[in-house]
Amino acid sequence: MNSPLLLFPMEQENSFCFFSLANKREYEFKADFDKLQQWRFVGSSHGWLLLLNEKADPILLNPFSGINFELPGKETFPHIRSIQEVEDDVFEVHYKFGNGSICHSSKTLGQLLMVKAVLSTNRSCNTNCTVIIMYNELSMSRLAFCRPGDSGWTGFGGEIQSYYDILCNDNTLYALGAGPSIEVWDLYESTPSRKMIIQASCPRKLTEAHQIYPADLYSSKWYLVLSSGEMLLVIRYIGEFVRYDGEVVYEGDTLTHYASEPLVCPYKTVQFHVYKLDTDQKIWQQVESLNDCALFVGGYHSFCLPAKEHPGCKANAIYFTDDYWDRMDEDYCYGGHDMGIFKLEDGSTEPLLDCHKQKIEPPPFWIVPN
């Protein structure tokens, strides 16, 4: 596997930049698209980028070869009845679950449409490739898929009420839900078939973490990562309002009697826990060390790399980027900023780049050239 590159925006129009872990150099990429700064970068998978253009329609792009595919439009999503652009950058959406309509800007619509996207295989994106997405429906994350040439998106009939993450490996889809539980889907046939659902007992430390990181001060994100054939569950704890000294505070504590505006206390990742699935005993075991491995988690297809085979990559570490979509655009002072390298050995975090900007749009994410 090639060494990962960090993709982040540039001020120049229709350009973005790759930062190489291997040689610590930056490479500029110019895209042959108009209004790229208005596009939403959903994520990466197997060397491809999934983007939403300025009209919130999905595009699959390989930035290294320049090959791109137009995927079925936003009006074909399983939960949407129709979409009409009523004025410039304003779309009237009729959902299947309601009688009325709601107007959204293209940016808001893009955030509501697609949470995450992965490809079924790392081979060339041809007719055998499946694109799987998580999309929002009534505050729940559902699954849908399409293949190049399809006229629309098709929903999965899974049992999980709301999905937390998705992962693909060799045409097998793993979909994470509460519990934690994992649905396993076979993507080889024209219609995906569910092979099994893995119900493993909840690890005790995960239960204890609910008291250590209460929901009124912290949020959490769950990720699936494959590491040498083993399934890892990575849980990320994010302080909702974190002061400059690292203290996590309540939102009301950002108000002071001596300032007319609230203190700027951006959300910030404070901890990671890692668990390994024991498929025989159906339990999640806590992982104390990743040994030579480095994990990469965020809004993209999560992955694991052996550090010794990738110069510049730190062992026993978790590389993370900002995927807190619900709060990323709530404040002009921050968003896209929550990234770094978490060291599992001592629980410390070091900066990913020498970047002190708190507002990065679109947020950076990792991609592995294919």
JORA-V943174 format. One record per helix or strand of 3 or more residues. SS is the DSSP state (alpha for helix, beta for strand). FROM is the first residue (numbers start at 1). LEN is the number of residues. Records with the same first field share a line. If there is no record, write none. Layout:
# JORA-V943174
SS = FROM-LEN / FROM-LEN
This chain:
# JORA-V943174
beta = 4-6 / 15-6 / 26-5 / 40-6 / 48-5 / 58-4 / 68-3 / 80-8 / 90-6 / 101-5 / 116-4 / 130-8 / 140-8 / 165-5 / 172-6 / 181-6 / 193-7 / 218-10 / 230-10 / 268-11 / 283-4 / 293-5 / 303-4 / 317-4 / 340-4 / 365-4
alpha = 36-3 / 74-3 / 106-8 / 204-9 / 251-4 / 307-3
